[in-house]
Amino acid sequence: MSKAQLHSENPELLLYTEGRLHITVLGGVRLSGLDRLKVKLKLTLKEKPNEAAFRHHLDLYNSIQCEQLIEKASEVLCNPPFFRTGLGGGHRNSF
């Protein structure tokens, strides 16, 4: 298992990697109005960085939004809807 890393050289583009998962905080974290912690996330898998990207806006203080992020991200990253299964795999759908 690879070591977790946080790259924060650019405060507008935070990168976190651990194992197969890459998380990018697009636009950084706003320090004003800390009663909300709204972020834009991009989640990708190491072996499919462009194919199975998942983007989501959420308030990290909102537990319901965090739960929805986990459910939806796992669906998209583990079972990308644009791949056919059982038909030779890896072929994109026409829609």
C-alpha positions as CSV (number, residue, x, y, z in Angstrom):
1,M,0.0,0.0,0.0
2,S,1.4,3.4,-1.0
3,K,1.9,6.2,1.5
4,A,-0.7,9.0,1.7
5,Q,0.5,12.3,0.4
6,L,-0.9,15.8,0.5
7,H,0.4,18.3,-2.0
8,S,-0.4,21.9,-0.9
9,E,2.2,24.0,-2.8
10,N,-0.7,25.6,-4.8
11,P,-3.4,26.7,-2.3
12,E,-5.9,26.8,-5.2
13,L,-5.3,23.2,-6.2
14,L,-4.8,20.8,-3.3
15,L,-3.9,17.2,-4.2
16,Y,-4.3,14.2,-1.9
17,T,-3.3,10.7,-2.9
18,E,-3.6,7.4,-1.1
19,G,-3.3,4.0,-2.8
20,R,-5.5,4.0,-5.9
21,L,-7.5,7.2,-5.0
22,H,-6.6,10.7,-6.1
23,I,-8.6,13.6,-4.6
24,T,-8.2,17.1,-5.9
25,V,-9.7,20.1,-4.1
26,L,-10.4,22.5,-7.0
27,G,-10.2,26.1,-6.0
28,G,-8.7,25.4,-2.6
29,V,-10.5,25.9,0.7
30,R,-12.0,29.3,1.5
31,L,-11.0,30.7,4.9
32,S,-13.8,33.2,5.1
33,G,-17.2,32.0,6.4
34,L,-15.9,29.0,8.3
35,D,-19.5,28.1,9.4
36,R,-19.5,26.3,6.1
37,L,-16.7,24.3,4.5
38,K,-17.7,24.2,0.9
39,V,-15.3,22.6,-1.6
40,K,-15.3,21.3,-5.1
41,L,-13.8,17.8,-5.3
42,K,-12.5,15.8,-8.2
43,L,-11.9,12.1,-7.4
44,T,-10.1,9.7,-9.8
45,L,-8.5,6.3,-9.7
46,K,-4.8,6.1,-10.3
47,E,-5.1,3.6,-13.2
48,K,-7.9,5.6,-14.9
49,P,-7.2,9.2,-14.3
50,N,-9.2,10.6,-17.2
51,E,-11.8,7.9,-17.7
52,A,-13.5,7.6,-14.3
53,A,-13.3,11.1,-12.9
54,F,-16.0,12.2,-10.4
55,R,-16.7,15.8,-9.6
56,H,-18.8,17.0,-6.7
57,H,-19.6,20.2,-4.8
58,L,-20.3,19.8,-1.1
59,D,-20.2,21.3,2.3
60,L,-17.9,19.1,4.4
61,Y,-19.8,20.1,7.6
62,N,-23.0,18.6,6.1
63,S,-23.1,14.9,6.9
64,I,-25.8,14.1,4.4
65,Q,-23.8,15.6,1.6
66,C,-20.7,13.7,2.7
67,E,-22.7,10.4,2.7
68,Q,-24.1,11.1,-0.7
69,L,-20.5,11.8,-2.0
70,I,-19.3,8.5,-0.7
71,E,-22.2,6.6,-2.3
72,K,-22.1,8.4,-5.7
73,A,-18.3,8.4,-6.0
74,S,-18.1,4.6,-5.3
75,E,-20.8,4.0,-7.9
76,V,-19.0,6.1,-10.5
77,L,-15.4,5.1,-9.8
78,C,-16.1,1.4,-9.3
79,N,-18.6,0.9,-12.0
80,P,-18.3,3.6,-14.7
81,P,-21.6,3.9,-16.5
82,F,-19.9,4.6,-19.8
83,F,-18.3,1.1,-20.0
84,R,-20.2,-1.9,-21.2
85,T,-19.9,-5.1,-19.1
86,G,-19.9,-8.5,-20.6
87,L,-19.5,-7.1,-24.2
88,G,-15.7,-7.3,-24.5
89,G,-15.3,-4.6,-21.9
90,G,-13.7,-1.2,-22.4
91,H,-16.0,-0.2,-25.3
92,R,-17.8,3.1,-24.9
93,N,-21.5,3.4,-25.3
94,S,-22.7,5.5,-28.1
95,F,-24.7,7.9,-25.9
